[in-house]
Amino acid sequence: MLEVETLSGYTDQHQAFAAGLLEGSLTWMSIYAQWINTIQRFCERDGENQQFCDWLRDIVKTNYQNVLTLAKNQRHSDNYQYQVFLFYQQLMGIETGFKTGVKRARRDYEIPFVDFLLLNARVDIEDLKLYYNEFVVDDDDDLVDINPRVGKMMLKILMEQNSQLPKILIGQSSDGEYAAMLKMVKTYRFNYHQGPDSASRLVTNTDITFTSYPGAISSSDDFYVAMGKHTRIVVAGVPLKHFKSAQNLRGIDLEGTVFSSARVMAANRLAHNGKFWSRIMSRDPDLGAKQWLVVDEKKIKYLSVDPQTIEVQQVVIETVTSSTTTDEGLEKENDIPTDILTEPPLDISLTSVDLIRSPSNRNLVWLIDQTNRRLHAEDVTDKFRKDGTGWVFDGVPYFEVIQKLNGLLPKDIKINKKNLIENVGDVLQFLK
């Protein structure tokens, strides 16, 4: 368990770098072991992996330079880009702290900075393997291995005896290799502001607890509990199973898109519910295909209210084209719209006073299917309440629009809602 807290009296940039410096200097040995077990072991396995890692490091390094430059230029006018900027400031601190710890221990260990980027790009690397095999190599003998994507998550309403107040049970099993089992639970209490101005408001969620790994400043397992003064959201994700995903990657600007780890942490800090979390994640949905659940714990108490029928809110975000790049290497925004955001008007029939007084019936549970270059999110609170059983998700797209995009046929679709979770004891069986 690692807990890092910063003081609001310092600038956000100093908070971010100092937090990384402290973590890197305290966990330098674990970081080195994690790097040996994962990045180095994979890249030195054979010639094909070495070629892929050379290509991957070039892409990731260029991406870092472009994204950081854009974030620096837009941080004063774009809260999302400001959080991306702070993400990389913290990562720089991690590297500096690692070097400090190694020097203090009088060791000669060394990890190049680009590999710290790789330690934080685990989710995206799987998509980049697909891209590499499809569009970079010409010989089938040069293909790199792609691990099958696995993982499950479930959602269940629990009613206690002699109580009208329900509880929600959220379970998640992550994917990964045995070599990457050096895990850590981390809590970041960072008093970041929404913008560079110290007079601006603090971010919505200053406290984020998540399962993670040495050297990584996001989860990679994709399980977060984000809390603020008036908020508490739980975010869980599993890999979205690929079908035609290699073709979906065609034309993606690998050197300019924001990788998923920075994007997720920005959403966790800025969003107070699933709707806004989805909007932030829609900014760069190119890499890191995932299925997400976002639960607003503050609204669980309203599950006891029996509302009239409500048409669910729907947000559909679709990337039309990748961003362009200027001669100076900076992305140009507003030349071509990078996404379309549509939000159909709600068709609400208000016939109940209780419903009018209880607007929190909405936005309790949001479900997001994010495939490459497209994100689809819906408020499924009403569906979840009416179903009354456990929901199990295993990475098969839930929404029809994403199913069609991935080329799924009716026979490929598994039932996403199952009456398997009857009590807490069933969770252990579910996680096996």
Buried (B, 14 or more C-beta within 10 A) or exposed (E): EBEBBBEBEBEBBBBBBBBBBBBBBBBBBBBBBBBBBBBBBBBEEEEBBEBBBEBBBEBBBBBBEBBBBBBBBBBEEBBBBBBBBBBBBBBBBBBBBBBBBBEEEEEEBEBEBBBBBBBBBBBBBBBBBBBBBBEBBEEEEBBBEBEEBBBBBBBBBEEEEEEEEBBBBBBBBBBBEEEBEBBBEBBBBBBBBBBBEEEBEBBBBBBBBBBBBBBBBBBBBBBBBBBBEEBBBBBBBBBBBBBEBBBBBEEBBBBBBBBBBBBBBBBBBBBBBBBBBBBBBBBBBBBBBBBBBBBBBBBBBBBEBEBEEBEEBBBBBBBEEBBEBEEEEBBEBEEEEBBEEEEEEEEEEEEEEEBEEBEBBBBBBBBBBBBBBBBBBBBBBBBBBEBEBBBBBBBBBBBEEBBEBBEBEEEEEEEBBEEBBEEEEBBEEBEE
